[in-house]
Amino acid sequence: ACRESGDPVEMGVRLNNLGIIYSKMGDYRQELAVYEQALEIFRQTGQQRQVAIALNNIATAYYLLKEPAEALQHGLESLHLAQEMGLGMLEAAALGTVGDVYRQMDDHPQALAYFEQALELSRRIGFRYIEMVALRSSGQIWAALGDLDQAIALLEQSESLAVEIETKADRFECHRLLADVHEQRGDFAAALCHFRRYHELKEEVFNEEADRRLKNLQSIRGAETAHPSRRLPLSQPCGRIGGAHTRDHLI
């Protein structure tokens, strides 16, 4: 165990996992705090792969906090490290992260360029989750640009891939976006069909997440009982394990 061994690398990994739990709870500030602690540990111990992962996690947290300048800085640093070390899966994820940040900044050409790179690389290495996300994000951009046919084609591909890899949360997000795009086209029958499917899947996911959320809370409570400060000092170990998220494929 981390507490028994005092292994700082294991401690950093547990902090990363705890950050994923905070993310699922929507506590992005606390998520960011534990990722930054993990990053410091990995830098101090020379764990470059974990440094690159932590940087991408921090970039995602800043993106969720709608702080794109910080998100872009950390995302690009993660991307460059992943490329230097030949970490294909992390490179694909970081390309997607940077693309998301540019999309948040309404820089559609840059966002599309990064999503296209993420799509090409994820297909080449068989990282189907990132392929699915890149298709969906590209579809969102084409919808914003007014090319609704292209948006629908990409979103339908993304949803089909989400079915294949069995990720319901991504399926309902695709149906939500497809409902919006069909409504923009004036195809209200198709929009209603996707809207209904969105709600069906969302309810299924909500029910499945209820038990998982309780377990996550219990994990955090256990960590915070051991360490009175919610910030979890670097000299102490932390709780465990995240759920299904892009970053979970990398840790």
Phi, psi and chi 1 to 4 in degrees:
 res  aa     phi    psi   chi1   chi2   chi3   chi4
   1 ALA       -  155.4      -      -      -      -
   2 CYS   -61.4  -42.6 -173.7      -      -      -
   3 ARG   -63.9  -40.7  176.0 -178.6  -68.9  -81.7
   4 GLU   -74.5  -40.7  -65.1  170.1   -7.9      -
   5 SER   -83.5  -27.5   68.2      -      -      -
   6 GLY    67.2   20.2      -      -      -      -
   7 ASP   -71.1  113.7 -178.4   -4.8      -      -
   8 PRO   -67.1  -30.7   22.8  -33.0      -      -
   9 VAL   -66.7  -44.8  176.2      -      -      -
  10 GLU   -61.9  -38.3 -175.5  177.6  -10.4      -
  11 MET   -59.8  -43.9 -173.8 -163.6  -46.0      -
  12 GLY   -63.6  -41.1      -      -      -      -
  13 VAL   -62.9  -40.7  170.8      -      -      -
  14 ARG   -65.9  -37.1  -74.3  171.7  177.3 -104.9
  15 LEU   -62.3  -43.2  -77.5  164.2      -      -
  16 ASN   -57.3  -45.9 -104.4  -14.2      -      -
  17 ASN   -63.4  -39.1  -70.1  -24.0      -      -
  18 LEU   -64.3  -36.3 -174.5   59.0      -      -
  19 GLY   -59.7  -37.9      -      -      -      -
  20 ILE   -63.4  -39.5  -66.1  171.4      -      -
  21 ILE   -62.5  -46.8  -65.0  174.5      -      -
  22 TYR   -59.9  -37.4  -79.8  122.3      -      -
  23 SER   -61.9  -43.4 -179.5      -      -      -
  24 LYS   -65.9  -26.0  -71.5 -177.4  173.2  -61.8
  25 MET   -85.8   -5.7  -65.2  173.5   63.5      -
  26 GLY    81.6   11.8      -      -      -      -
  27 ASP   -95.2   77.8 -169.8  -14.8      -      -
  28 TYR   -73.1  -28.3  -55.1  130.8      -      -
  29 ARG   -66.2  -43.7  -77.1  -67.9  172.1 -163.1
  30 GLN   -70.2  -35.8 -169.8   61.9   28.3      -
  31 GLU   -56.6  -49.7  174.5 -168.8   15.5      -
  32 LEU   -59.3  -42.0  178.3   61.0      -      -
  33 ALA   -60.6  -44.9      -      -      -      -
  34 VAL   -74.0  -32.6  -66.3      -      -      -
  35 TYR   -64.0  -39.5  -73.6  152.8      -      -
  36 GLU   -65.8  -36.4  -72.6  175.7  -24.4      -
  37 GLN   -65.7  -42.0  -68.0  177.2   67.0      -
  38 ALA   -61.9  -42.6      -      -      -      -
  39 LEU   -59.7  -43.8  175.7   61.3      -      -
  40 GLU   -61.2  -42.3 -175.7  174.2  -15.8      -
  41 ILE   -61.2  -47.4  -69.7  172.4      -      -
  42 PHE   -66.0  -35.8  -64.7  139.0      -      -
  43 ARG   -65.5  -43.7  -73.2 -163.5 -166.4  -80.2
  44 GLN   -64.9  -31.4  -69.9  173.2   -9.8      -
  45 THR   -99.2    3.3   54.2      -      -      -
  46 GLY    70.9   24.5      -      -      -      -
  47 GLN   -87.9   82.8  -58.3  -67.3  -42.9      -
  48 GLN   -65.2  -36.3  -73.1  -62.4   92.5      -
  49 ARG   -62.5  -45.3  176.9 -179.5  179.1  -84.4
  50 GLN   -69.4  -31.5  -65.3  -67.3  -13.5      -
  51 VAL   -59.2  -46.6  165.5      -      -      -
  52 ALA   -62.6  -40.4      -      -      -      -
  53 ILE   -64.8  -45.9  -69.0  171.2      -      -
  54 ALA   -62.3  -38.1      -      -      -      -
  55 LEU   -62.6  -41.0  -75.4  165.7      -      -
  56 ASN   -66.8  -39.0 -172.6   57.1      -      -
  57 ASN   -62.3  -42.5  -70.6  -10.2      -      -
  58 ILE   -63.8  -41.7  -70.9  169.8      -      -
  59 ALA   -59.5  -42.1      -      -      -      -
  60 THR   -65.1  -40.0  -57.4      -      -      -
  61 ALA   -63.2  -43.4      -      -      -      -
  62 TYR   -64.2  -37.2  -86.3  119.7      -      -
  63 TYR   -60.8  -44.7  165.4   77.8      -      -
  64 LEU   -66.4  -28.2  -67.2  168.6      -      -
  65 LEU   -83.9   -0.3  -71.3  165.4      -      -
  66 LYS    59.5   47.4  -65.0 -177.9  170.6   55.3
  67 GLU  -121.7   76.5  -62.2 -178.7   23.6      -
  68 PRO   -66.3  -30.6   21.6  -33.0      -      -
  69 ALA   -62.6  -46.9      -      -      -      -
  70 GLU   -67.2  -39.4  -70.2  -73.9  -10.2      -
  71 ALA   -61.4  -44.0      -      -      -      -
  72 LEU   -64.8  -43.5 -173.6   60.2      -      -
  73 GLN   -57.9  -49.9  175.5 -171.0  -27.6      -
  74 HIS   -72.1  -35.9  -71.9   84.8      -      -
  75 GLY   -64.1  -43.4      -      -      -      -
  76 LEU   -67.4  -37.7  -72.3  171.3      -      -
  77 GLU   -63.5  -42.6 -171.3  177.0   -8.0      -
  78 SER   -61.4  -44.5  175.2      -      -      -
  79 LEU   -60.1  -46.7  175.2   59.0      -      -
  80 HIS   -64.3  -40.9  -64.8  153.3      -      -
  81 LEU   -63.4  -43.8  -86.1  175.1      -      -
  82 ALA   -60.8  -41.0      -      -      -      -
  83 GLN   -66.6  -41.5  -69.5  170.8  -27.2      -
  84 GLU   -62.2  -37.5  -73.0  174.8    9.0      -
  85 MET   -93.5   -2.4  -68.7 -175.4  -73.5      -
  86 GLY    69.4   34.6      -      -      -      -
  87 LEU   -92.0   88.2  -56.6  173.8      -      -
  88 GLY   -60.8  -44.0      -      -      -      -
  89 MET   -65.4  -43.0  -68.4  178.0   72.3      -
  90 LEU   -67.9  -38.0  178.0   57.3      -      -
  91 GLU   -59.6  -44.4 -179.4 -178.2   -8.4      -
  92 ALA   -62.1  -43.1      -      -      -      -
  93 ALA   -64.8  -42.5      -      -      -      -
  94 ALA   -67.1  -36.9      -      -      -      -
  95 LEU   -59.0  -42.2  -75.3  165.5      -      -
  96 GLY   -65.6  -39.3      -      -      -      -
  97 THR   -62.4  -47.5  -60.7      -      -      -
  98 VAL   -63.1  -39.6  173.3      -      -      -
  99 GLY   -60.6  -41.7      -      -      -      -
 100 ASP   -61.8  -39.5  -85.4  -28.9      -      -
 101 VAL   -65.7  -44.2  175.7      -      -      -
 102 TYR   -63.4  -35.5  -83.1  119.9      -      -
 103 ARG   -64.6  -40.5 -179.6  164.5   61.1   86.6
 104 GLN   -62.3  -30.8 -169.7  174.1   70.7      -
 105 MET   -85.9    1.9  -62.0  167.7   70.8      -
 106 ASP    62.8   26.1  -68.8  -35.0      -      -
 107 ASP   -95.9   80.4 -171.0  -22.2      -      -
 108 HIS   -64.1  -42.3  -65.1  140.7      -      -
 109 PRO   -59.9  -44.3  -25.7   36.1      -      -
 110 GLN   -65.3  -42.6  -81.0  -80.4   49.9      -
 111 ALA   -59.8  -47.0      -      -      -      -
 112 LEU   -61.7  -39.4  -82.5  174.5      -      -
 113 ALA   -60.6  -43.3      -      -      -      -
 114 TYR   -71.7  -38.2  -82.6   93.8      -      -
 115 PHE   -65.9  -36.2  -71.6  138.4      -      -
 116 GLU   -64.6  -40.5  -73.7  167.5    2.6      -
 117 GLN   -65.0  -42.7  -68.6  178.6   69.4      -
 118 ALA   -62.1  -40.1      -      -      -      -
 119 LEU   -66.1  -45.5 -172.7   57.7      -      -
 120 GLU   -63.4  -45.9 -171.8  -81.5  -30.7      -
 121 LEU   -68.4  -44.0  176.8   57.5      -      -
 122 SER   -62.6  -36.0   61.6      -      -      -
 123 ARG   -69.1  -37.6  -77.1  173.7  168.9  166.3
 124 ARG   -67.0  -37.6  177.8  153.6   46.0   87.4
 125 ILE  -100.4   -2.5   65.0  176.8      -      -
 126 GLY    78.7   28.2      -      -      -      -
 127 PHE   -91.3   85.5 -164.4  178.0      -      -
 128 ARG   -71.9  -28.6  -55.6 -171.4   79.8 -161.6
 129 TYR   -63.4  -47.0 -175.2   87.6      -      -
 130 ILE   -68.1  -34.2  -66.7  -62.6      -      -
 131 GLU   -58.1  -45.9  177.8 -175.3   -5.1      -
 132 MET   -62.0  -44.1 -179.8  -91.5  -60.8      -
 133 VAL   -66.2  -41.6  172.2      -      -      -
 134 ALA   -63.9  -39.2      -      -      -      -
 135 LEU   -62.5  -44.4  -74.9  165.6      -      -
 136 ARG   -65.2  -45.6 -174.9  178.5   68.3 -152.1
 137 SER   -64.7  -39.1  -63.1      -      -      -
 138 SER   -63.4  -40.2  -62.4      -      -      -
 139 GLY   -60.5  -39.4      -      -      -      -
 140 GLN   -62.5  -39.2  -71.1  177.8  -93.0      -
 141 ILE   -68.1  -44.9  -68.5  176.6      -      -
 142 TRP   -63.7  -32.5  -75.3  113.4      -      -
 143 ALA   -64.5  -42.3      -      -      -      -
 144 ALA   -65.1  -30.8      -      -      -      -
 145 LEU   -83.1   -7.3  -67.3  172.1      -      -
 146 GLY    94.3    1.3      -      -      -      -
 147 ASP   -90.5   83.4 -169.6  -23.6      -      -
 148 LEU   -71.3  -33.2  -57.0 -175.4      -      -
 149 ASP   -63.4  -45.1  -70.8  -21.5      -      -
 150 GLN   -64.9  -39.7  177.3   71.9  -14.1      -
 151 ALA   -60.8  -46.5      -      -      -      -
 152 ILE   -62.7  -43.4  -71.2  170.5      -      -
 153 ALA   -59.4  -44.3      -      -      -      -
 154 LEU   -69.7  -40.9  -69.3  166.0      -      -
 155 LEU   -66.9  -36.9  -69.2  170.2      -      -
 156 GLU   -66.6  -38.9  -73.8  178.3  -17.4      -
 157 GLN   -62.6  -42.3  -70.3  179.1   58.8      -
 158 SER   -62.5  -43.7 -178.9      -      -      -
 159 GLU   -65.6  -39.5 -161.6  -82.9  -27.0      -
 160 SER   -62.8  -40.0  -66.0      -      -      -
 161 LEU   -69.1  -36.6 -166.5   50.1      -      -
 162 ALA   -62.2  -35.6      -      -      -      -
 163 VAL   -63.5  -46.0  171.4      -      -      -
 164 GLU   -62.3  -40.1  -69.2  180.0   29.7      -
 165 ILE   -94.4    4.5   62.1  178.1      -      -
 166 GLU    59.1   56.6  -60.4 -179.2  -17.9      -
 167 THR  -121.5   96.1  168.7      -      -      -
 168 LYS   -64.7  -36.2  -73.9 -177.1 -178.4  178.4
 169 ALA   -60.9  -38.6      -      -      -      -
 170 ASP   -75.0  -30.0  -66.7  -69.9      -      -
 171 ARG   -64.0  -46.5  -73.4 -179.5   63.6 -165.0
 172 PHE   -69.3  -30.2   81.5   62.2      -      -
 173 GLU   -65.8  -41.2 -180.0   64.2   11.4      -
 174 CYS   -61.7  -43.3  -73.7      -      -      -
 175 HIS   -65.5  -35.9  -79.0  -70.3      -      -
 176 ARG   -62.8  -45.0 -177.2 -173.3   69.3   79.9
 177 LEU   -67.7  -40.0  -66.9  167.8      -      -
 178 LEU   -64.1  -38.2  -78.8  163.5      -      -
 179 ALA   -59.9  -43.9      -      -      -      -
 180 ASP   -63.0  -44.0  -70.6  -16.0      -      -
 181 VAL   -68.7  -42.6  176.5      -      -      -
 182 HIS   -63.7  -35.1  -80.9  -68.2      -      -
 183 GLU   -64.5  -40.4 -174.5  176.0    3.7      -
 184 GLN   -61.3  -34.5  -70.6  178.8   55.7      -
 185 ARG   -76.0  -14.8  -71.8 -176.7   68.1 -178.9
 186 GLY    88.2    9.6      -      -      -      -
 187 ASP   -92.8   82.4 -171.1  -17.4      -      -
 188 PHE   -73.5  -27.3  -61.5  109.8      -      -
 189 ALA   -65.3  -46.0      -      -      -      -
 190 ALA   -65.9  -39.3      -      -      -      -
 191 ALA   -60.9  -43.7      -      -      -      -
 192 LEU   -64.7  -39.8 -179.9   59.7      -      -
 193 CYS   -59.9  -47.5  178.2      -      -      -
 194 HIS   -68.9  -35.2  -75.8  -68.0      -      -
 195 PHE   -65.1  -41.3 -169.0   67.6      -      -
 196 ARG   -64.6  -42.3  -75.7  173.9  172.9  166.4
 197 ARG   -65.6  -37.9 -168.7   66.7 -175.2  122.3
 198 TYR   -56.1  -48.3  156.5   67.9      -      -
 199 HIS   -68.7  -36.7  -84.9  -71.9      -      -
 200 GLU   -62.0  -47.8  -69.9  169.4   -2.3      -
 201 LEU   -68.4  -38.3  -73.7  165.7      -      -
 202 LYS   -62.2  -39.8 -173.7  175.5 -178.6 -179.8
 203 GLU   -65.6  -40.9 -176.1  174.7   -5.3      -
 204 GLU   -60.8  -44.7  -70.1  176.8   23.0      -
 205 VAL   -65.3  -41.3  169.9      -      -      -
 206 PHE   -58.9  -44.3  177.8   83.0      -      -
 207 ASN   -65.0  -40.6  -69.0  -24.5      -      -
 208 GLU   -69.9  -31.4  -69.0  169.3    1.0      -
 209 GLU   -77.5  -20.3  -77.6  -73.4  -34.7      -
 210 ALA   -58.2  -49.7      -      -      -      -
 211 ASP   -66.2  -39.2  -71.6  -19.6      -      -
 212 ARG   -65.0  -38.6 -170.0  175.6  -62.2  126.2
 213 ARG   -64.2  -39.9 -172.1  174.9  -64.8  110.0
 214 LEU   -62.2  -42.8  177.1   59.2      -      -
 215 LYS   -64.1  -39.7  -69.0  175.8 -177.1  177.2
 216 ASN   -62.0  -43.6  -72.3  -14.5      -      -
 217 LEU   -62.2  -39.1  -74.7  167.2      -      -
 218 GLN   -65.4  -37.4  -69.7  169.6  -21.3      -
 219 SER   -64.0  -45.4  -64.2      -      -      -
 220 ILE   -66.9  -40.9  -69.8  176.7      -      -
 221 ARG   -60.6  -39.1  177.8   57.8 -178.1  164.4
 222 GLY   -64.2  -39.9      -      -      -      -
 223 ALA   -67.1  -41.6      -      -      -      -
 224 GLU   -76.2  -25.0  -68.1  176.1   -4.7      -
 225 THR   -67.1  -38.8  -60.3      -      -      -
 226 ALA   -71.4  -29.2      -      -      -      -
 227 HIS  -131.9  103.6  -41.9  -63.5      -      -
 228 PRO   -53.6  -34.3  -26.2   34.7      -      -
 229 SER   -78.9  130.6  169.0      -      -      -
 230 ARG   -65.0  -16.6  -70.6 -174.9   72.1 -140.2
 231 ARG   -79.1   -9.1 -166.7  163.8  -71.4  -87.7
 232 LEU    54.1   87.0  -66.9  173.5      -      -
 233 PRO   -57.7  150.6   20.0  -31.4      -      -
 234 LEU   -61.2  -24.9  -76.9  174.3      -      -
 235 SER   -80.4   -1.0   60.9      -      -      -
 236 GLN  -121.5  155.1  -61.4  -67.6  -19.4      -
 237 PRO   -77.5  176.5   29.6  -34.5      -      -
 238 CYS  -138.7 -176.6   63.9      -      -      -
 239 GLY   -72.3 -161.6      -      -      -      -
 240 ARG  -128.3  155.2   63.8  177.5  -70.3  -85.7
 241 ILE    61.5  133.4  -57.1 -178.3      -      -
 242 GLY  -108.5 -176.7      -      -      -      -
 243 GLY  -110.5 -149.4      -      -      -      -
 244 ALA   -81.5  108.2      -      -      -      -
 245 HIS  -152.0  158.4 -171.9  -76.6      -      -
 246 THR   -48.6  -45.8  -52.5      -      -      -
 247 ARG   -68.9  -22.1  -73.2  164.0  -67.5 -171.8
 248 ASP   -64.8  -24.1  -60.0   11.9      -      -
 249 HIS   -75.3  -10.3  -62.7  -90.4      -      -
 250 LEU  -108.6  -27.5  -55.7  172.0      -      -
 251 ILE   -71.6      -  -69.3  173.2      -      -
